[in-house]
Amino acid sequence: MSTMSSATTATQGLSRQSWTGDLLATLKRWCVAYITWRIERAAIAHLCVMSDRQLKDIGVSRCEITRVVTSGTVHRAFRR
């Protein structure tokens, strides 16, 4: 009887560890997503303040700012 009791306790312990691990992983994903969003918003704000000439120099038009920042791909002006 004690064997079954200790096995049940061990299973509950693993379940609790799994649950907390899942929670921590979810919180970490949310934190990374939030930080990424804040960095993107800052980059967009910085680019929006630039003049059209400055944007043209880096190969970005004003209507492309959000797409360029959020896409994460290298823009055509920087490809070789």
KOLGU-4560 file (N, C-alpha, C; in nm, 3 decimals, padded with zeros to 5 digits):
<recs>
<n_xx: 00.081 n_yy: -00.118 n_zz: 00.000 ca_xx: 00.000 ca_yy: 00.000 ca_zz: 00.000 c_xx: 00.086 c_yy: 00.126 c_zz: 00.000 mol: A seq: 1 type: MET>
<n_xx: 00.196 n_yy: 00.123 n_zz: 00.070 ca_xx: 00.281 ca_yy: 00.241 ca_zz: 00.075 c_xx: 00.345 c_yy: 00.270 c_zz: -00.061 mol: A seq: 2 type: SER>
<n_xx: 00.367 n_yy: 00.167 n_zz: -00.141 ca_xx: 00.425 ca_yy: 00.185 ca_zz: -00.273 c_xx: 00.331 c_yy: 00.266 c_zz: -00.362 mol: A seq: 3 type: THR>
<n_xx: 00.203 n_yy: 00.233 n_zz: -00.359 ca_xx: 00.105 ca_yy: 00.306 ca_zz: -00.438 c_xx: 00.094 c_yy: 00.451 c_zz: -00.389 mol: A seq: 4 type: MET>
<n_xx: 00.099 n_yy: 00.469 n_zz: -00.261 ca_xx: 00.088 ca_yy: 00.602 ca_zz: -00.205 c_xx: 00.205 c_yy: 00.690 c_zz: -00.247 mol: A seq: 5 type: SER>
<n_xx: 00.327 n_yy: 00.636 n_zz: -00.243 ca_xx: 00.443 ca_yy: 00.715 ca_zz: -00.282 c_xx: 00.445 c_yy: 00.739 c_zz: -00.432 mol: A seq: 6 type: SER>
<n_xx: 00.395 n_yy: 00.645 n_zz: -00.511 ca_xx: 00.388 ca_yy: 00.664 ca_zz: -00.656 c_xx: 00.289 c_yy: 00.775 c_zz: -00.690 mol: A seq: 7 type: ALA>
<n_xx: 00.177 n_yy: 00.779 n_zz: -00.620 ca_xx: 00.079 ca_yy: 00.884 ca_zz: -00.643 c_xx: 00.136 c_yy: 01.020 c_zz: -00.606 mol: A seq: 8 type: THR>
<n_xx: 00.209 n_yy: 01.026 n_zz: -00.496 ca_xx: 00.270 ca_yy: 01.151 ca_zz: -00.453 c_xx: 00.374 c_yy: 01.197 c_zz: -00.555 mol: A seq: 9 type: THR>
<n_xx: 00.454 n_yy: 01.105 n_zz: -00.606 ca_xx: 00.555 ca_yy: 01.139 ca_zz: -00.706 c_xx: 00.489 c_yy: 01.190 c_zz: -00.833 mol: A seq: 10 type: ALA>
<n_xx: 00.380 n_yy: 01.128 n_zz: -00.874 ca_xx: 00.309 ca_yy: 01.172 ca_zz: -00.993 c_xx: 00.251 c_yy: 01.311 c_zz: -00.973 mol: A seq: 11 type: THR>
<n_xx: 00.198 n_yy: 01.339 n_zz: -00.856 ca_xx: 00.144 ca_yy: 01.472 ca_zz: -00.827 c_xx: 00.256 c_yy: 01.576 c_zz: -00.828 mol: A seq: 12 type: GLN>
<n_xx: 00.372 n_yy: 01.536 n_zz: -00.777 ca_xx: 00.487 ca_yy: 01.628 ca_zz: -00.778 c_xx: 00.529 c_yy: 01.662 c_zz: -00.919 mol: A seq: 13 type: GLY>
<n_xx: 00.533 n_yy: 01.562 n_zz: -01.008 ca_xx: 00.568 ca_yy: 01.585 ca_zz: -01.147 c_xx: 00.464 c_yy: 01.672 c_zz: -01.215 mol: A seq: 14 type: LEU>
<n_xx: 00.338 n_yy: 01.648 n_zz: -01.184 ca_xx: 00.231 ca_yy: 01.727 ca_zz: -01.242 c_xx: 00.244 c_yy: 01.873 c_zz: -01.200 mol: A seq: 15 type: SER>
<n_xx: 00.274 n_yy: 01.896 n_zz: -01.074 ca_xx: 00.291 ca_yy: 02.032 ca_zz: -01.024 c_xx: 00.411 c_yy: 02.100 c_zz: -01.091 mol: A seq: 16 type: ARG>
<n_xx: 00.522 n_yy: 02.026 n_zz: -01.106 ca_xx: 00.641 ca_yy: 02.081 ca_zz: -01.170 c_xx: 00.612 c_yy: 02.113 c_zz: -01.316 mol: A seq: 17 type: GLN>
<n_xx: 00.540 n_yy: 02.026 n_zz: -01.383 ca_xx: 00.506 ca_yy: 02.049 ca_zz: -01.523 c_xx: 00.419 c_yy: 02.172 c_zz: -01.537 mol: A seq: 18 type: SER>
<n_xx: 00.324 n_yy: 02.188 n_zz: -01.446 ca_xx: 00.234 ca_yy: 02.302 ca_zz: -01.451 c_xx: 00.309 c_yy: 02.433 c_zz: -01.429 mol: A seq: 19 type: TRP>
<n_xx: 00.399 n_yy: 02.435 n_zz: -01.333 ca_xx: 00.475 ca_yy: 02.557 ca_zz: -01.308 c_xx: 00.573 c_yy: 02.585 c_zz: -01.421 mol: A seq: 20 type: THR>
<n_xx: 00.630 n_yy: 02.480 n_zz: -01.477 ca_xx: 00.720 ca_yy: 02.497 ca_zz: -01.592 c_xx: 00.646 c_yy: 02.554 c_zz: -01.711 mol: A seq: 21 type: GLY>
<n_xx: 00.525 n_yy: 02.505 n_zz: -01.735 ca_xx: 00.443 ca_yy: 02.557 ca_zz: -01.845 c_xx: 00.408 c_yy: 02.703 c_zz: -01.821 mol: A seq: 22 type: ASP>
<n_xx: 00.376 n_yy: 02.736 n_zz: -01.698 ca_xx: 00.341 ca_yy: 02.874 ca_zz: -01.664 c_xx: 00.461 c_yy: 02.967 c_zz: -01.686 mol: A seq: 23 type: LEU>
<n_xx: 00.577 n_yy: 02.923 n_zz: -01.640 ca_xx: 00.698 ca_yy: 03.005 ca_zz: -01.658 c_xx: 00.732 c_yy: 03.022 c_zz: -01.806 mol: A seq: 24 type: LEU>
<n_xx: 00.717 n_yy: 02.915 n_zz: -01.884 ca_xx: 00.743 ca_yy: 02.925 ca_zz: -02.028 c_xx: 00.647 c_yy: 03.022 c_zz: -02.095 mol: A seq: 25 type: ALA>
<n_xx: 00.520 n_yy: 03.018 n_zz: -02.055 ca_xx: 00.421 ca_yy: 03.110 ca_zz: -02.111 c_xx: 00.454 c_yy: 03.254 c_zz: -02.073 mol: A seq: 26 type: THR>
<n_xx: 00.489 n_yy: 03.277 n_zz: -01.948 ca_xx: 00.525 ca_yy: 03.411 ca_zz: -01.905 c_xx: 00.649 c_yy: 03.463 c_zz: -01.979 mol: A seq: 27 type: LEU>
<n_xx: 00.745 n_yy: 03.375 n_zz: -02.003 ca_xx: 00.865 ca_yy: 03.413 ca_zz: -02.076 c_xx: 00.830 c_yy: 03.453 c_zz: -02.220 mol: A seq: 28 type: LYS>
<n_xx: 00.742 n_yy: 03.373 n_zz: -02.285 ca_xx: 00.700 ca_yy: 03.407 ca_zz: -02.421 c_xx: 00.630 c_yy: 03.542 c_zz: -02.425 mol: A seq: 29 type: ARG>
<n_xx: 00.543 n_yy: 03.567 n_zz: -02.327 ca_xx: 00.472 ca_yy: 03.696 ca_zz: -02.320 c_xx: 00.570 c_yy: 03.811 c_zz: -02.300 mol: A seq: 30 type: TRP>
<n_xx: 00.667 n_yy: 03.790 n_zz: -02.215 ca_xx: 00.767 ca_yy: 03.894 ca_zz: -02.188 c_xx: 00.848 c_yy: 03.924 c_zz: -02.314 mol: A seq: 31 type: CYS>
<n_xx: 00.892 n_yy: 03.822 n_zz: -02.383 ca_xx: 00.969 ca_yy: 03.841 ca_zz: -02.506 c_xx: 00.884 c_yy: 03.910 c_zz: -02.612 mol: A seq: 32 type: VAL>
<n_xx: 00.757 n_yy: 03.870 n_zz: -02.624 ca_xx: 00.667 ca_yy: 03.934 ca_zz: -02.720 c_xx: 00.647 c_yy: 04.081 c_zz: -02.686 mol: A seq: 33 type: ALA>
<n_xx: 00.631 n_yy: 04.112 n_zz: -02.559 ca_xx: 00.611 ca_yy: 04.251 ca_zz: -02.517 c_xx: 00.735 c_yy: 04.336 c_zz: -02.544 mol: A seq: 34 type: TYR>
<n_xx: 00.852 n_yy: 04.283 n_zz: -02.512 ca_xx: 00.976 ca_yy: 04.356 ca_zz: -02.536 c_xx: 00.997 c_yy: 04.378 c_zz: -02.685 mol: A seq: 35 type: ILE>
<n_xx: 00.969 n_yy: 04.276 n_zz: -02.765 ca_xx: 00.980 ca_yy: 04.289 ca_zz: -02.911 c_xx: 00.886 c_yy: 04.396 c_zz: -02.962 mol: A seq: 36 type: THR>
<n_xx: 00.762 n_yy: 04.396 n_zz: -02.913 ca_xx: 00.664 ca_yy: 04.495 ca_zz: -02.955 c_xx: 00.711 c_yy: 04.636 c_zz: -02.919 mol: A seq: 37 type: TRP>
<n_xx: 00.766 n_yy: 04.653 n_zz: -02.798 ca_xx: 00.814 ca_yy: 04.785 ca_zz: -02.756 c_xx: 00.931 c_yy: 04.833 c_zz: -02.843 mol: A seq: 38 type: ARG>
<n_xx: 01.021 n_yy: 04.742 n_zz: -02.877 ca_xx: 01.135 ca_yy: 04.778 ca_zz: -02.963 c_xx: 01.086 c_yy: 04.818 c_zz: -03.102 mol: A seq: 39 type: ILE>
<n_xx: 00.991 n_yy: 04.742 n_zz: -03.155 ca_xx: 00.935 ca_yy: 04.775 ca_zz: -03.286 c_xx: 00.866 c_yy: 04.911 c_zz: -03.284 mol: A seq: 40 type: GLU>
<n_xx: 00.789 n_yy: 04.938 n_zz: -03.179 ca_xx: 00.719 ca_yy: 05.068 ca_zz: -03.168 c_xx: 00.820 c_yy: 05.182 c_zz: -03.162 mol: A seq: 41 type: ARG>
<n_xx: 00.931 n_yy: 05.162 n_zz: -03.090 ca_xx: 01.034 ca_yy: 05.266 ca_zz: -03.080 c_xx: 01.100 c_yy: 05.289 c_zz: -03.216 mol: A seq: 42 type: ALA>
<n_xx: 01.127 n_yy: 05.182 n_zz: -03.289 ca_xx: 01.188 ca_yy: 05.195 ca_zz: -03.422 c_xx: 01.093 c_yy: 05.267 c_zz: -03.517 mol: A seq: 43 type: ALA>
<n_xx: 00.965 n_yy: 05.232 n_zz: -03.512 ca_xx: 00.866 ca_yy: 05.297 ca_zz: -03.598 c_xx: 00.858 c_yy: 05.446 c_zz: -03.564 mol: A seq: 44 type: ILE>
<n_xx: 00.854 n_yy: 05.479 n_zz: -03.436 ca_xx: 00.848 ca_yy: 05.619 ca_zz: -03.394 c_xx: 00.971 c_yy: 05.696 c_zz: -03.442 mol: A seq: 45 type: ALA>
<n_xx: 01.087 n_yy: 05.632 n_zz: -03.432 ca_xx: 01.211 ca_yy: 05.698 ca_zz: -03.477 c_xx: 01.208 c_yy: 05.722 c_zz: -03.627 mol: A seq: 46 type: HIS>
<n_xx: 01.164 n_yy: 05.625 n_zz: -03.704 ca_xx: 01.158 ca_yy: 05.640 ca_zz: -03.849 c_xx: 01.053 c_yy: 05.743 c_zz: -03.891 mol: A seq: 47 type: LEU>
<n_xx: 00.943 n_yy: 05.750 n_zz: -03.819 ca_xx: 00.837 ca_yy: 05.846 ca_zz: -03.852 c_xx: 00.882 c_yy: 05.990 c_zz: -03.834 mol: A seq: 48 type: CYS>
<n_xx: 00.977 n_yy: 06.012 n_zz: -03.745 ca_xx: 01.027 ca_yy: 06.147 ca_zz: -03.721 c_xx: 01.123 c_yy: 06.191 c_zz: -03.832 mol: A seq: 49 type: VAL>
<n_xx: 01.182 n_yy: 06.096 n_zz: -03.901 ca_xx: 01.279 ca_yy: 06.128 ca_zz: -04.006 c_xx: 01.210 c_yy: 06.197 c_zz: -04.124 mol: A seq: 50 type: MET>
<n_xx: 01.287 n_yy: 06.277 n_zz: -04.196 ca_xx: 01.233 ca_yy: 06.345 ca_zz: -04.314 c_xx: 01.221 c_yy: 06.245 c_zz: -04.430 mol: A seq: 51 type: SER>
<n_xx: 01.146 n_yy: 06.285 n_zz: -04.531 ca_xx: 01.132 ca_yy: 06.199 ca_zz: -04.648 c_xx: 01.266 c_yy: 06.176 c_zz: -04.717 mol: A seq: 52 type: ASP>
<n_xx: 01.350 n_yy: 06.277 n_zz: -04.715 ca_xx: 01.483 ca_yy: 06.263 ca_zz: -04.777 c_xx: 01.567 c_yy: 06.160 c_zz: -04.701 mol: A seq: 53 type: ARG>
<n_xx: 01.565 n_yy: 06.167 n_zz: -04.569 ca_xx: 01.640 ca_yy: 06.070 ca_zz: -04.491 c_xx: 01.588 c_yy: 05.928 c_zz: -04.513 mol: A seq: 54 type: GLN>
<n_xx: 01.458 n_yy: 05.914 n_zz: -04.518 ca_xx: 01.400 ca_yy: 05.783 ca_zz: -04.545 c_xx: 01.440 c_yy: 05.733 c_zz: -04.683 mol: A seq: 55 type: LEU>
<n_xx: 01.441 n_yy: 05.823 n_zz: -04.781 ca_xx: 01.480 ca_yy: 05.785 ca_zz: -04.917 c_xx: 01.626 c_yy: 05.739 c_zz: -04.919 mol: A seq: 56 type: LYS>
<n_xx: 01.710 n_yy: 05.804 n_zz: -04.839 ca_xx: 01.852 ca_yy: 05.765 ca_zz: -04.832 c_xx: 01.870 c_yy: 05.622 c_zz: -04.784 mol: A seq: 57 type: ASP>
<n_xx: 01.784 n_yy: 05.576 n_zz: -04.696 ca_xx: 01.797 ca_yy: 05.437 ca_zz: -04.647 c_xx: 01.707 c_yy: 05.341 c_zz: -04.726 mol: A seq: 58 type: ILE>
<n_xx: 01.637 n_yy: 05.394 n_zz: -04.825 ca_xx: 01.559 ca_yy: 05.308 ca_zz: -04.913 c_xx: 01.423 c_yy: 05.268 c_zz: -04.861 mol: A seq: 59 type: GLY>
<n_xx: 01.363 n_yy: 05.355 n_zz: -04.779 ca_xx: 01.232 ca_yy: 05.325 ca_zz: -04.721 c_xx: 01.139 c_yy: 05.442 c_zz: -04.752 mol: A seq: 60 type: VAL>
<n_xx: 01.020 n_yy: 05.412 n_zz: -04.799 ca_xx: 00.922 ca_yy: 05.519 ca_zz: -04.814 c_xx: 00.837 c_yy: 05.524 c_zz: -04.687 mol: A seq: 61 type: SER>
<n_xx: 00.773 n_yy: 05.636 n_zz: -04.665 ca_xx: 00.696 ca_yy: 05.657 ca_zz: -04.543 c_xx: 00.587 c_yy: 05.550 c_zz: -04.525 mol: A seq: 62 type: ARG>
<n_xx: 00.526 n_yy: 05.507 n_zz: -04.634 ca_xx: 00.419 ca_yy: 05.408 ca_zz: -04.623 c_xx: 00.471 c_yy: 05.267 c_zz: -04.593 mol: A seq: 63 type: CYS>
<n_xx: 00.601 n_yy: 05.246 n_zz: -04.604 ca_xx: 00.661 ca_yy: 05.114 ca_zz: -04.578 c_xx: 00.717 c_yy: 05.098 c_zz: -04.437 mol: A seq: 64 type: GLU>
<n_xx: 00.715 n_yy: 05.200 n_zz: -04.358 ca_xx: 00.784 ca_yy: 05.198 ca_zz: -04.229 c_xx: 00.739 c_yy: 05.081 c_zz: -04.142 mol: A seq: 65 type: ILE>
<n_xx: 00.610 n_yy: 05.067 n_zz: -04.121 ca_xx: 00.562 ca_yy: 04.960 ca_zz: -04.033 c_xx: 00.598 c_yy: 04.823 c_zz: -04.087 mol: A seq: 66 type: THR>
<n_xx: 00.582 n_yy: 04.802 n_zz: -04.217 ca_xx: 00.612 ca_yy: 04.671 ca_zz: -04.277 c_xx: 00.760 c_yy: 04.639 c_zz: -04.265 mol: A seq: 67 type: ARG>
<n_xx: 00.845 n_yy: 04.738 n_zz: -04.290 ca_xx: 00.990 ca_yy: 04.715 ca_zz: -04.284 c_xx: 01.032 c_yy: 04.678 c_zz: -04.142 mol: A seq: 68 type: VAL>
<n_xx: 00.978 n_yy: 04.746 n_zz: -04.044 ca_xx: 01.017 ca_yy: 04.721 ca_zz: -03.905 c_xx: 00.964 c_yy: 04.586 c_zz: -03.857 mol: A seq: 69 type: VAL>
<n_xx: 00.839 n_yy: 04.556 n_zz: -03.887 ca_xx: 00.778 ca_yy: 04.434 ca_zz: -03.833 c_xx: 00.808 c_yy: 04.308 c_zz: -03.913 mol: A seq: 70 type: THR>
<n_xx: 00.852 n_yy: 04.322 n_zz: -04.037 ca_xx: 00.876 ca_yy: 04.202 ca_zz: -04.119 c_xx: 01.001 c_yy: 04.127 c_zz: -04.076 mol: A seq: 71 type: SER>
<n_xx: 01.101 n_yy: 04.198 n_zz: -04.028 ca_xx: 01.223 ca_yy: 04.132 ca_zz: -03.984 c_xx: 01.312 c_yy: 04.086 c_zz: -04.098 mol: A seq: 72 type: GLY>
<n_xx: 01.280 n_yy: 04.127 n_zz: -04.220 ca_xx: 01.363 ca_yy: 04.088 ca_zz: -04.334 c_xx: 01.449 c_yy: 04.206 c_zz: -04.377 mol: A seq: 73 type: THR>
<n_xx: 01.555 n_yy: 04.175 n_zz: -04.447 ca_xx: 01.645 ca_yy: 04.278 ca_zz: -04.496 c_xx: 01.576 c_yy: 04.351 c_zz: -04.611 mol: A seq: 74 type: VAL>
<n_xx: 01.578 n_yy: 04.481 n_zz: -04.606 ca_xx: 01.514 ca_yy: 04.562 ca_zz: -04.708 c_xx: 01.596 c_yy: 04.559 c_zz: -04.836 mol: A seq: 75 type: HIS>
<n_xx: 01.532 n_yy: 04.586 n_zz: -04.947 ca_xx: 01.598 ca_yy: 04.578 ca_zz: -05.076 c_xx: 01.721 c_yy: 04.670 c_zz: -05.087 mol: A seq: 76 type: ARG>
<n_xx: 01.720 n_yy: 04.780 n_zz: -05.016 ca_xx: 01.833 ca_yy: 04.874 ca_zz: -05.023 c_xx: 01.960 c_yy: 04.814 c_zz: -04.960 mol: A seq: 77 type: ALA>
<n_xx: 01.945 n_yy: 04.719 n_zz: -04.872 ca_xx: 02.060 ca_yy: 04.663 ca_zz: -04.801 c_xx: 02.103 c_yy: 04.528 c_zz: -04.858 mol: A seq: 78 type: PHE>
<n_xx: 02.036 n_yy: 04.479 n_zz: -04.957 ca_xx: 02.075 ca_yy: 04.351 ca_zz: -05.019 c_xx: 02.189 c_yy: 04.374 c_zz: -05.116 mol: A seq: 79 type: ARG>
<n_xx: 02.269 n_yy: 04.272 n_zz: -05.134 ca_xx: 02.379 ca_yy: 04.281 ca_zz: -05.232 c_xx: 02.373 c_yy: 04.166 c_zz: -05.325 mol: A seq: 80 type: ARG>
</recs>
